[in-house]
């Protein structure tokens, strides 16, 4: 049997930041994984860091659907992250330009 893709459906977008986040009980996000040569890696985000705000919104206020929408936005979209370094505990702001990570 041959199933052709539905012409009216765009393929799902993948995470274009190159990092995986996990929600903490306090509402912030732990950076669980960062892909090498990804936009997140280029911005200096590393596993163990904590994301406390995205585009100026506190992480605790960001719904799961909004988080996914932000990471799958069009290529070239710039997202601002407020990140607490997992080693030094110093906060910094970084900008991540979304890129296509799949060939």
N, C-alpha and C positions, 0 to 999 in steps of 0.2 A: 504494500500500500504506500502511496506517495502522498504526503501532506505538504501542501505549499503554504508558506507563511501568509498570514492575513495581510492584504495590501493596505488596509486602513490602520494597521498597528505599527508603531515605531518600535524597534527593539529597545529593551530596557537599558537605561544608562547605568553605568557602573560607577562606583566611588572614584572620583577623579582627584582626590586629595592624596591618596597613597598612604593613608593611615587608618587604623581601626581604633574606634573609641568604645569605652565601656562606661556606662553611667555609674556614678558613685552614690551612696546613700544621701550625701549632702547636695546632690544635684549636679556637681561638676562631672567632667569626663576624664577618666584615666586614658592615656595613650597606651594601648595594648601592643601595637605593632606599627612599624613604619617601613614601607618598602624602599629598598635602595633606589636611588636616582628618581625618587618621586617628588612631586611638588612639596609635600610635607618635609621630606628629608632636606630639600634645597632650602627650606625656610628655617632649618635648624631644630625642628621638632623631633623628639626622640622618645622611645618607649620609656615609661616611667614618669613622663611629664604629665601635668594636669591642665586641662583646658577649662578655664573658669568663665569665659565669655566668647561669643561668636558674633561678629559684626555688631559689637556693642551691647548685645543682649546677654544678661547673665545666663550661664548654662542651665541653671535650675528652671528657667522659664521656657526653655526650648523643647518643644514636643518632639517625639521620635520622628514624625512625618516631616517636620521642618528640618530636622537634622539630615535626614536622607535627601530631601530636596536641595539642601545647601551643598551636599557633597556630590550630587549628580547634576548640578547646574551646567550650562554650556561651557565648553572648552574656552579658556581665556578669562572666565569669571574670576574675580579676585575676592577672596574671603579674608576677613581680619579675625585673628584669634588672639585672645589674651591667655598666655601660657605661663604656668608656674613650673620652673625647672625642677625636675625630680631629684636632682642632686644638691643644688645650691638653695633651692626654695625661693629663688628670686623670680619675680614676675616680669614678663616682657610682652610686648605686642609684636606679632609677626603677620605678614601678609602671604597668603598662599594663592598662587595663580593656578586654577584647575587645568589639568591636561589629560589627554586621552592616554591611558596607561596600557590599553590592550592593543595588539597589532591589528 
